Amino acid sequence: MSRWADTVMAEWRRYREPRDTGERTAGLGAALRELLPKLGLKNAMDEQAVRRSWSGLVGSFIAAQSEPDRLRGGILYVRVHQSSVRFELERVWKAEIESKLSAEFGADKIRSVKFFS
């Protein structure tokens, strides 16, 4: 039926049929996954995911002494509160932290970790 005929029938019956929007709409999650990269906010979502899982990946002691600051170009910048802990992280724990991050988020998202005070 044409749009005009639908309108006439709806007025005659005093009831409007709900429009079928199934093929034109998407779920909120799908819409956000499509929209965020266009707005340049995909990286921000990745940063939040890293922040949420930081303590579980590195343990409570390291998490209490450090926090992920930003993720740029595949490099995760981590702020460390004490220089002695930063030295220990760079020399001893860096490779293990990078491997855990790669396993959790993929090697294409996080290639390296840089610690700073």
N, CA, C and O atoms as a GROMACS GRO file, in nm:
protein
  468
    1MET      N    1   0.083  -0.117   0.000
    1MET     CA    2   0.000   0.000   0.000
    1MET      C    3   0.089   0.124   0.000
    1MET      O    4   0.202   0.122   0.049
    2SER      N    5   0.036   0.230  -0.055
    2SER     CA    6   0.112   0.355  -0.058
    2SER      C    7   0.102   0.424   0.078
    2SER      O    8   0.018   0.391   0.162
    3ARG      N    9   0.189   0.521   0.096
    3ARG     CA   10   0.190   0.595   0.223
    3ARG      C   11   0.056   0.670   0.242
    3ARG      O   12   0.004   0.679   0.353
    4TRP      N   13   0.002   0.723   0.132
    4TRP     CA   14  -0.126   0.792   0.137
    4TRP      C   15  -0.238   0.698   0.177
    4TRP      O   16  -0.324   0.734   0.258
    5ALA      N   17  -0.238   0.580   0.121
    5ALA     CA   18  -0.342   0.481   0.153
    5ALA      C   19  -0.330   0.438   0.299
    5ALA      O   20  -0.432   0.420   0.366
    6ASP      N   21  -0.209   0.422   0.349
    6ASP     CA   22  -0.188   0.387   0.490
    6ASP      C   23  -0.244   0.495   0.582
    6ASP      O   24  -0.305   0.465   0.684
    7THR      N   25  -0.223   0.621   0.545
    7THR     CA   26  -0.272   0.733   0.625
    7THR      C   27  -0.425   0.734   0.627
    7THR      O   28  -0.486   0.754   0.732
    8VAL      N   29  -0.486   0.714   0.511
    8VAL     CA   30  -0.633   0.714   0.502
    8VAL      C   31  -0.691   0.599   0.585
    8VAL      O   32  -0.788   0.618   0.658
    9MET      N   33  -0.632   0.480   0.574
    9MET     CA   34  -0.680   0.364   0.650
    9MET      C   35  -0.664   0.386   0.801
    9MET      O   36  -0.750   0.346   0.879
   10ALA      N   37  -0.554   0.447   0.839
   10ALA     CA   38  -0.530   0.472   0.982
   10ALA      C   39  -0.634   0.569   1.037
   10ALA      O   40  -0.683   0.551   1.148
   11GLU      N   41  -0.667   0.672   0.960
   11GLU     CA   42  -0.769   0.768   1.005
   11GLU      C   43  -0.906   0.703   1.012
   11GLU      O   44  -0.982   0.728   1.105
   12TRP      N   45  -0.937   0.619   0.916
   12TRP     CA   46  -1.067   0.552   0.912
   12TRP      C   47  -1.083   0.456   1.031
   12TRP      O   48  -1.189   0.450   1.092
   13ARG      N   49  -0.973   0.381   1.063
   13ARG     CA   50  -0.978   0.286   1.174
   13ARG      C   51  -0.950   0.351   1.309
   13ARG      O   52  -0.975   0.292   1.414
   14ARG      N   53  -0.899   0.475   1.305
   14ARG     CA   54  -0.855   0.546   1.425
   14ARG      C   55  -0.748   0.468   1.500
   14ARG      O   56  -0.745   0.464   1.623
   15TYR      N   57  -0.662   0.407   1.422
   15TYR     CA   58  -0.551   0.332   1.479
   15TYR      C   59  -0.435   0.335   1.379
   15TYR      O   60  -0.453   0.305   1.261
   16ARG      N   61  -0.319   0.372   1.426
   16ARG     CA   62  -0.202   0.373   1.340
   16ARG      C   63  -0.118   0.248   1.368
   16ARG      O   64  -0.087   0.217   1.482
   17GLU      N   65  -0.083   0.180   1.261
   17GLU     CA   66   0.005   0.064   1.273
   17GLU      C   67   0.145   0.111   1.311
   17GLU      O   68   0.194   0.210   1.257
   18PRO      N   69   0.208   0.042   1.403
   18PRO     CA   70   0.347   0.080   1.434
   18PRO      C   71   0.436   0.056   1.312
   18PRO      O   72   0.422  -0.043   1.240
   19ARG      N   73   0.528   0.149   1.291
   19ARG     CA   74   0.618   0.134   1.177
   19ARG      C   75   0.717   0.023   1.202
   19ARG      O   76   0.761   0.001   1.315
   20ASP      N   77   0.751  -0.046   1.097
   20ASP     CA   78   0.853  -0.151   1.106
   20ASP      C   79   0.990  -0.084   1.090
   20ASP      O   80   1.029  -0.046   0.980
   21THR      N   81   1.060  -0.072   1.200
   21THR     CA   82   1.192  -0.007   1.197
   21THR      C   83   1.305  -0.106   1.214
   21THR      O   84   1.420  -0.067   1.230
   22GLY      N   85   1.273  -0.234   1.211
   22GLY     CA   86   1.373  -0.337   1.236
   22GLY      C   87   1.493  -0.332   1.144
   22GLY      O   88   1.606  -0.351   1.190
   23GLU      N   89   1.472  -0.306   1.018
   23GLU     CA   90   1.585  -0.306   0.925
   23GLU      C   91   1.660  -0.174   0.924
   23GLU      O   92   1.773  -0.168   0.874
   24ARG      N   93   1.601  -0.068   0.978
   24ARG     CA   94   1.667   0.063   0.978
   24ARG      C   95   1.738   0.095   1.109
   24ARG      O   96   1.816   0.190   1.114
   25THR      N   97   1.711   0.019   1.213
   25THR     CA   98   1.771   0.050   1.342
   25THR      C   99   1.873  -0.056   1.381
   25THR      O  100   1.871  -0.168   1.331
   26ALA      N  101   1.960  -0.017   1.472
   26ALA     CA  102   2.059  -0.111   1.525
   26ALA      C  103   2.059  -0.098   1.676
   26ALA      O  104   2.007  -0.002   1.732
   27GLY      N  105   2.119  -0.194   1.740
   27GLY     CA  106   2.130  -0.187   1.884
   27GLY      C  107   2.228  -0.078   1.924
   27GLY      O  108   2.309  -0.033   1.843
   28LEU      N  109   2.221  -0.036   2.049
   28LEU     CA  110   2.307   0.071   2.098
   28LEU      C  111   2.454   0.032   2.090
   28LEU      O  112   2.537   0.114   2.051
   29GLY      N  113   2.487  -0.090   2.126
   29GLY     CA  114   2.626  -0.135   2.121
   29GLY      C  115   2.683  -0.130   1.980
   29GLY      O  116   2.795  -0.084   1.959
   30ALA      N  117   2.606  -0.177   1.884
   30ALA     CA  118   2.651  -0.176   1.745
   30ALA      C  119   2.667  -0.033   1.695
   30ALA      O  120   2.761  -0.002   1.622
   31ALA      N  121   2.574   0.053   1.733
   31ALA     CA  122   2.583   0.193   1.691
   31ALA      C  123   2.707   0.260   1.749
   31ALA      O  124   2.776   0.335   1.679
   32LEU      N  125   2.736   0.234   1.876
   32LEU     CA  126   2.854   0.294   1.939
   32LEU      C  127   2.984   0.242   1.878
   32LEU      O  128   3.078   0.318   1.856
   33ARG      N  129   2.989   0.111   1.850
   33ARG     CA  130   3.110   0.055   1.786
   33ARG      C  131   3.136   0.119   1.651
   33ARG      O  132   3.251   0.134   1.610
   34GLU      N  133   3.032   0.157   1.581
   34GLU     CA  134   3.047   0.221   1.451
   34GLU      C  135   3.078   0.370   1.465
   34GLU      O  136   3.154   0.426   1.386
   35LEU      N  137   3.020   0.434   1.565
   35LEU     CA  138   3.033   0.578   1.581
   35LEU      C  139   3.165   0.621   1.646
   35LEU      O  140   3.223   0.722   1.605
   36LEU      N  141   3.212   0.548   1.745
   36LEU     CA  142   3.331   0.590   1.820
   36LEU      C  143   3.456   0.609   1.733
   36LEU      O  144   3.524   0.710   1.750
   37PRO      N  145   3.488   0.518   1.642
   37PRO     CA  146   3.605   0.544   1.558
   37PRO      C  147   3.589   0.669   1.471
   37PRO      O  148   3.687   0.739   1.444
   38LYS      N  149   3.467   0.697   1.426
   38LYS     CA  150   3.445   0.816   1.344
   38LYS      C  151   3.466   0.944   1.423
   38LYS      O  152   3.509   1.045   1.368
   39LEU      N  153   3.437   0.938   1.552
   39LEU     CA  154   3.456   1.055   1.639
   39LEU      C  155   3.596   1.062   1.698
   39LEU      O  156   3.631   1.160   1.764
   40GLY      N  157   3.675   0.960   1.674
   40GLY     CA  158   3.810   0.958   1.730
   40GLY      C  159   3.813   0.919   1.877
   40GLY      O  160   3.909   0.950   1.947
   41LEU      N  161   3.709   0.853   1.924
   41LEU     CA  162   3.700   0.817   2.065
   41LEU      C  163   3.726   0.669   2.092
   41LEU      O  164   3.716   0.625   2.206
   42LYS      N  165   3.760   0.594   1.991
   42LYS     CA  166   3.788   0.451   2.011
   42LYS      C  167   3.905   0.433   2.104
   42LYS      O  168   3.904   0.343   2.189
   43ASN      N  169   4.006   0.516   2.089
   43ASN     CA  170   4.124   0.508   2.174
   43ASN      C  171   4.088   0.533   2.320
   43ASN      O  172   4.145   0.471   2.410
   44ALA      N  173   3.995   0.624   2.345
   44ALA     CA  174   3.952   0.652   2.481
   44ALA      C  175   3.885   0.530   2.544
   44ALA      O  176   3.902   0.504   2.663
   45MET      N  177   3.808   0.457   2.466
   45MET     CA  178   3.745   0.336   2.517
   45MET      C  179   3.850   0.231   2.552
   45MET      O  180   3.837   0.161   2.652
   46ASP      N  181   3.954   0.220   2.468
   46ASP     CA  182   4.063   0.126   2.497
   46ASP      C  183   4.134   0.165   2.625
   46ASP      O  184   4.168   0.079   2.706
   47GLU      N  185   4.158   0.294   2.645
   47GLU     CA  186   4.223   0.342   2.767
   47GLU      C  187   4.142   0.305   2.890
   47GLU      O  188   4.197   0.261   2.990
   48GLN      N  189   4.012   0.321   2.882
   48GLN     CA  190   3.927   0.288   2.996
   48GLN      C  191   3.930   0.139   3.026
   48GLN      O  192   3.928   0.098   3.142
   49ALA      N  193   3.934   0.057   2.922
   49ALA     CA  194   3.942  -0.087   2.942
   49ALA      C  195   4.072  -0.125   3.011
   49ALA      O  196   4.073  -0.212   3.098
   50VAL      N  197   4.182  -0.061   2.973
   50VAL     CA  198   4.311  -0.088   3.037
   50VAL      C  199   4.306  -0.044   3.183
   50VAL      O  200   4.353  -0.116   3.271
   51ARG      N  201   4.251   0.072   3.210
   51ARG     CA  202   4.242   0.120   3.349
   51ARG      C  203   4.161   0.026   3.437
   51ARG      O  204   4.197  -0.001   3.552
   52ARG      N  205   4.050  -0.025   3.382
   52ARG     CA  206   3.966  -0.116   3.460
   52ARG      C  207   4.037  -0.246   3.493
   52ARG      O  208   4.018  -0.302   3.601
   53SER      N  209   4.119  -0.296   3.402
   53SER     CA  210   4.182  -0.426   3.424
   53SER      C  211   4.326  -0.417   3.475
   53SER      O  212   4.391  -0.520   3.493
   54TRP      N  213   4.377  -0.296   3.499
   54TRP     CA  214   4.517  -0.277   3.539
   54TRP      C  215   4.552  -0.355   3.665
   54TRP      O  216   4.652  -0.428   3.667
   55SER      N  217   4.474  -0.342   3.768
   55SER     CA  218   4.503  -0.409   3.895
   55SER      C  219   4.505  -0.561   3.879
   55SER      O  220   4.590  -0.628   3.938
   56GLY      N  221   4.415  -0.614   3.803
   56GLY     CA  222   4.411  -0.759   3.780
   56GLY      C  223   4.530  -0.809   3.700
   56GLY      O  224   4.574  -0.922   3.717
   57LEU      N  225   4.582  -0.724   3.612
   57LEU     CA  226   4.696  -0.766   3.528
   57LEU      C  227   4.829  -0.757   3.601
   57LEU      O  228   4.914  -0.844   3.585
   58VAL      N  229   4.849  -0.653   3.680
   58VAL     CA  230   4.981  -0.630   3.739
   58VAL      C  231   4.988  -0.663   3.887
   58VAL      O  232   5.098  -0.669   3.943
   59GLY      N  233   4.877  -0.686   3.952
   59GLY     CA  234   4.877  -0.716   4.094
   59GLY      C  235   4.852  -0.592   4.177
   59GLY      O  236   4.865  -0.479   4.129
   60SER      N  237   4.814  -0.613   4.302
   60SER     CA  238   4.771  -0.501   4.385
   60SER      C  239   4.886  -0.407   4.424
   60SER      O  240   4.865  -0.286   4.432
   61PHE      N  241   5.007  -0.460   4.448
   61PHE     CA  242   5.118  -0.373   4.487
   61PHE      C  243   5.156  -0.277   4.374
   61PHE      O  244   5.168  -0.157   4.395
   62ILE      N  245   5.176  -0.332   4.255
   62ILE     CA  246   5.214  -0.247   4.140
   62ILE      C  247   5.100  -0.151   4.106
   62ILE      O  248   5.125  -0.035   4.072
   63ALA      N  249   4.977  -0.198   4.115
   63ALA     CA  250   4.862  -0.111   4.086
   63ALA      C  251   4.852   0.004   4.186
   63ALA      O  252   4.810   0.114   4.150
   64ALA      N  253   4.892  -0.020   4.311
   64ALA     CA  254   4.889   0.087   4.411
   64ALA      C  255   4.999   0.190   4.386
   64ALA      O  256   4.987   0.305   4.429
   65GLN      N  257   5.105   0.150   4.316
   65GLN     CA  258   5.218   0.239   4.291
   65GLN      C  259   5.216   0.303   4.153
   65GLN      O  260   5.298   0.389   4.123
   66SER      N  261   5.123   0.262   4.069
   66SER     CA  262   5.121   0.311   3.930
   66SER      C  263   4.978   0.316   3.878
   66SER      O  264   4.886   0.258   3.934
   67GLU      N  265   4.963   0.390   3.767
   67GLU     CA  266   4.833   0.397   3.701
   67GLU      C  267   4.853   0.428   3.553
   67GLU      O  268   4.938   0.510   3.518
   68PRO      N  269   4.775   0.363   3.466
   68PRO     CA  270   4.782   0.395   3.324
   68PRO      C  271   4.739   0.539   3.301
   68PRO      O  272   4.636   0.582   3.352
   69ASP      N  273   4.817   0.612   3.223
   69ASP     CA  274   4.788   0.753   3.200
   69ASP      C  275   4.719   0.773   3.065
   69ASP      O  276   4.614   0.836   3.057
   70ARG      N  277   4.780   0.720   2.959
   70ARG     CA  278   4.722   0.737   2.826
   70ARG      C  279   4.774   0.628   2.732
   70ARG      O  280   4.875   0.564   2.758
   71LEU      N  281   4.703   0.609   2.624
   71LEU     CA  282   4.739   0.513   2.522
   71LEU      C  283   4.746   0.587   2.389
   71LEU      O  284   4.644   0.635   2.339
   72ARG      N  285   4.865   0.597   2.333
   72ARG     CA  286   4.884   0.671   2.208
   72ARG      C  287   4.972   0.589   2.114
   72ARG      O  288   5.084   0.551   2.149
   73GLY      N  289   4.923   0.564   1.997
   73GLY     CA  290   5.001   0.496   1.894
   73GLY      C  291   5.051   0.359   1.936
   73GLY      O  292   5.160   0.319   1.897
   74GLY      N  293   4.973   0.287   2.014
   74GLY     CA  294   5.012   0.154   2.057
   74GLY      C  295   5.107   0.153   2.177
   74GLY      O  296   5.153   0.047   2.218
   75ILE      N  297   5.136   0.269   2.232
   75ILE     CA  298   5.224   0.278   2.348
   75ILE      C  299   5.140   0.320   2.469
   75ILE      O  300   5.073   0.423   2.466
   76LEU      N  301   5.145   0.239   2.575
   76LEU     CA  302   5.075   0.270   2.698
   76LEU      C  303   5.171   0.342   2.790
   76LEU      O  304   5.275   0.288   2.828
   77TYR      N  305   5.136   0.464   2.827
   77TYR     CA  306   5.216   0.544   2.919
   77TYR      C  307   5.161   0.524   3.059
   77TYR      O  308   5.042   0.545   3.084
   78VAL      N  309   5.249   0.482   3.150
   78VAL     CA  310   5.208   0.450   3.286
   78VAL      C  311   5.278   0.545   3.383
   78VAL      O  312   5.401   0.554   3.383
   79ARG      N  313   5.201   0.615   3.464
   79ARG     CA  314   5.255   0.705   3.566
   79ARG      C  315   5.289   0.622   3.689
   79ARG      O  316   5.206   0.548   3.741
   80VAL      N  317   5.413   0.637   3.736
   80VAL     CA  318   5.460   0.565   3.854
   80VAL      C  319   5.487   0.668   3.963
   80VAL      O  320   5.547   0.772   3.938
   81HIS      N  321   5.442   0.639   4.085
   81HIS     CA  322   5.447   0.736   4.193
   81HIS      C  323   5.587   0.750   4.255
   81HIS      O  324   5.619   0.857   4.307
   82GLN      N  325   5.668   0.646   4.250
   82GLN     CA  326   5.802   0.653   4.308
   82GLN      C  327   5.905   0.610   4.206
   82GLN      O  328   5.884   0.515   4.131
   83SER      N  329   6.017   0.683   4.203
   83SER     CA  330   6.120   0.652   4.104
   83SER      C  331   6.184   0.515   4.127
   83SER      O  332   6.224   0.449   4.031
   84SER      N  333   6.194   0.471   4.252
   84SER     CA  334   6.252   0.338   4.278
   84SER      C  335   6.162   0.228   4.222
   84SER      O  336   6.212   0.128   4.170
   85VAL      N  337   6.033   0.246   4.230
   85VAL     CA  338   5.939   0.148   4.174
   85VAL      C  339   5.946   0.154   4.021
   85VAL      O  340   5.939   0.051   3.955
   86ARG      N  341   5.960   0.273   3.967
   86ARG     CA  342   5.973   0.288   3.821
   86ARG      C  343   6.094   0.212   3.770
   86ARG      O  344   6.087   0.142   3.669
   87PHE      N  345   6.207   0.224   3.840
   87PHE     CA  346   6.329   0.153   3.803
   87PHE      C  347   6.304   0.002   3.804
   87PHE      O  348   6.345  -0.068   3.712
   88GLU      N  349   6.239  -0.046   3.907
   88GLU     CA  350   6.210  -0.190   3.918
   88GLU      C  351   6.117  -0.236   3.805
   88GLU      O  352   6.137  -0.343   3.747
   89LEU      N  353   6.016  -0.156   3.774
   89LEU     CA  354   5.924  -0.192   3.667
   89LEU      C  355   5.994  -0.198   3.532
   89LEU      O  356   5.970  -0.289   3.453
   90GLU      N  357   6.080  -0.100   3.504
   90GLU     CA  358   6.150  -0.097   3.376
   90GLU      C  359   6.247  -0.214   3.361
   90GLU      O  360   6.256  -0.274   3.254
   91ARG      N  361   6.319  -0.246   3.467
   91ARG     CA  362   6.424  -0.348   3.459
   91ARG      C  363   6.372  -0.490   3.473
   91ARG      O  364   6.422  -0.581   3.407
   92VAL      N  365   6.273  -0.510   3.558
   92VAL     CA  366   6.233  -0.647   3.591
   92VAL      C  367   6.097  -0.686   3.533
   92VAL      O  368   6.082  -0.795   3.478
   93TRP      N  369   5.998  -0.599   3.543
   93TRP     CA  370   5.860  -0.637   3.515
   93TRP      C  371   5.808  -0.594   3.378
   93TRP      O  372   5.700  -0.638   3.339
   94LYS      N  373   5.879  -0.511   3.306
   94LYS     CA  374   5.827  -0.454   3.181
   94LYS      C  375   5.786  -0.561   3.080
   94LYS      O  376   5.676  -0.555   3.025
   95ALA      N  377   5.871  -0.658   3.056
   95ALA     CA  378   5.841  -0.762   2.956
   95ALA      C  379   5.717  -0.843   2.995
   95ALA      O  380   5.634  -0.876   2.910
   96GLU      N  381   5.706  -0.875   3.123
   96GLU     CA  382   5.590  -0.952   3.168
   96GLU      C  383   5.461  -0.870   3.157
   96GLU      O  384   5.357  -0.922   3.116
   97ILE      N  385   5.467  -0.744   3.194
   97ILE     CA  386   5.349  -0.657   3.183
   97ILE      C  387   5.308  -0.642   3.037
   97ILE      O  388   5.190  -0.649   3.005
   98GLU      N  389   5.405  -0.623   2.948
   98GLU     CA  390   5.373  -0.610   2.805
   98GLU      C  391   5.311  -0.738   2.751
   98GLU      O  392   5.218  -0.732   2.670
   99SER      N  393   5.360  -0.852   2.794
   99SER     CA  394   5.303  -0.977   2.743
   99SER      C  395   5.160  -0.997   2.795
   99SER      O  396   5.075  -1.047   2.722
  100LYS      N  397   5.134  -0.959   2.921
  100LYS     CA  398   4.998  -0.970   2.974
  100LYS      C  399   4.903  -0.874   2.903
  100LYS      O  400   4.789  -0.911   2.873
  101LEU      N  401   4.949  -0.753   2.876
  101LEU     CA  402   4.865  -0.657   2.804
  101LEU      C  403   4.836  -0.704   2.661
  101LEU      O  404   4.724  -0.690   2.612
  102SER      N  405   4.938  -0.760   2.596
  102SER     CA  406   4.917  -0.812   2.459
  102SER      C  407   4.818  -0.927   2.459
  102SER      O  408   4.734  -0.937   2.369
  103ALA      N  409   4.829  -1.014   2.559
  103ALA     CA  410   4.736  -1.127   2.566
  103ALA      C  411   4.593  -1.080   2.593
  103ALA      O  412   4.497  -1.135   2.539
  104GLU      N  413   4.580  -0.978   2.676
  104GLU     CA  414   4.447  -0.929   2.713
  104GLU      C  415   4.382  -0.844   2.604
  104GLU      O  416   4.264  -0.859   2.576
  105PHE      N  417   4.460  -0.754   2.543
  105PHE     CA  418   4.403  -0.656   2.451
  105PHE      C  419   4.447  -0.674   2.306
  105PHE      O  420   4.391  -0.610   2.217
  106GLY      N  421   4.544  -0.758   2.281
  106GLY     CA  422   4.593  -0.778   2.145
  106GLY      C  423   4.720  -0.699   2.120
  106GLY      O  424   4.732  -0.585   2.164
  107ALA      N  425   4.813  -0.760   2.050
  107ALA     CA  426   4.943  -0.696   2.023
  107ALA      C  427   4.928  -0.574   1.933
  107ALA      O  428   5.015  -0.487   1.934
  108ASP      N  429   4.822  -0.566   1.856
  108ASP     CA  430   4.804  -0.451   1.768
  108ASP      C  431   4.759  -0.326   1.843
  108ASP      O  432   4.782  -0.215   1.796
  109LYS      N  433   4.696  -0.342   1.960
  109LYS     CA  434   4.651  -0.226   2.037
  109LYS      C  435   4.758  -0.171   2.129
  109LYS      O  436   4.776  -0.049   2.139
  110ILE      N  437   4.832  -0.260   2.197
  110ILE     CA  438   4.937  -0.218   2.289
  110ILE      C  439   5.065  -0.290   2.252
  110ILE      O  440   5.080  -0.410   2.276
  111ARG      N  441   5.159  -0.215   2.192
  111ARG     CA  442   5.287  -0.273   2.150
  111ARG      C  443   5.394  -0.257   2.256
  111ARG      O  444   5.486  -0.339   2.264
  112SER      N  445   5.385  -0.152   2.337
  112SER     CA  446   5.491  -0.121   2.430
  112SER      C  447   5.436  -0.044   2.550
  112SER      O  448   5.328   0.015   2.544
  113VAL      N  449   5.513  -0.047   2.660
  113VAL     CA  450   5.477   0.026   2.781
  113VAL      C  451   5.592   0.118   2.817
  113VAL      O  452   5.709   0.078   2.816
  114LYS      N  453   5.560   0.242   2.847
  114LYS     CA  454   5.662   0.339   2.893
  114LYS      C  455   5.620   0.389   3.030
  114LYS      O  456   5.507   0.431   3.051
  115PHE      N  457   5.715   0.384   3.123
  115PHE     CA  458   5.691   0.428   3.259
  115PHE      C  459   5.750   0.567   3.278
  115PHE      O  460   5.858   0.597   3.226
  116PHE      N  461   5.679   0.654   3.352
  116PHE     CA  462   5.730   0.786   3.383
  116PHE      C  463   5.683   0.827   3.522
  116PHE      O  464   5.582   0.779   3.572
  117SER      N  465   5.758   0.918   3.582
  117SER     CA  466   5.723   0.965   3.716
  117SER      C  467   5.650   1.098   3.710
  117SER      O  468   5.613   1.153   3.813
   0.00000   0.00000   0.00000
